[in-house]
Amino acid sequence: MFDDIDFSPGIITYDGTKFLDQEDIFQVAYRAESYTLDVGWYRRFFKVVVIKNYDWQKPALEKRCTNPDQLHELVKECADFIRKRLETERNN
């Protein structure tokens, strides 16, 4: 489902995209940089979050949608957000 999205330097740690009706759908870990991209279904909406330093209470970015067709674009936006953050952090 997200095969055409560049998640580098992240590593896909979970891919349950065959079942979009479960809380845990997809996850990418950016271990050295302490970022996580997480996708889940929460009974009424899909949520894509970017977590920094394992602080799940305060996501660095959160996107929501109700239509599975929008999910791809939100995941791409979050992956791009992480890549830009990593570039900024490396340049500082």
N, C-alpha and C positions, 0 to 999 in steps of 0.2 A: 504494500500500500504506500509506503514511503521510500521505495527503492531508488527513486530519482533524486532524493534529497541528499545533499552533502553534509554529513554529520561529523566530518573530520575536525579535530583530532579525537572525537568521541568514539566510544565503542557501544554498539547496541547490546544491552544487557538483558533485554526482555522484548519479545515480539509476539504478542497475542492478538494481532490485527485480524485474525480470522473470526474473532469473537468480539464484536464491538459493543456487546451488551454487558460487559463486565468492568469492574472498577479498574483493574490493571490491564492496560492495553499495550503500552509501548514505553520503553525507557532507554535512554542513552546516558552513559556516564562519561564525564570528562574528568577522569580521576585526578590527574596531576594538577588540574586547574580548579578542582572542587566544585564543578557544576554538574547538575543533573537536569535532563529534559525528561519530563514525565507526562504521559497521556493517559487519561482515564475517563470512564463513564460514571456519572453521578446521578443516576435515575432520571434526571430531566435534561441534562446537558453534558457535553463533552468538555473536559478541562485539560488544557495544556499549560504546564507550569515550568518555569526555569527556577531551579533551586541553587543557591550559592552557599557553600560551606555547610551543607546539610541542614540549613535552617528552614524547615518545612512550614514554620509559622509565618515567615515573611518571605514569600517568593520574590525573586528579582523581577519576574514578569509572569503574568497570568492572562490567558486568553480562554474564552468560552464560546461555544456554539451549540446549536441543537441539531443542525443538519450535518450528517456524516460527510456530505460532499464538501463542506467548508473545512473539515478537519485537516486535510492535506495542506492547505494554505497556511493555517495557523501553526502547524508543526514546522513548516518551512520558515515562517517568520521568527519562531523561537530559536531555531537552529542558526539563522542569520544573526539574531540578537547575541547569541553566545559567541559566535565567531567574531563579531565586532567588539564585544567586551574583551575577548582574549587579545585581540590586536591592540586595543587601548592599554590593557594592563601590561603587555610586553613592551610597549613603547614608553611607558612611564618609569 
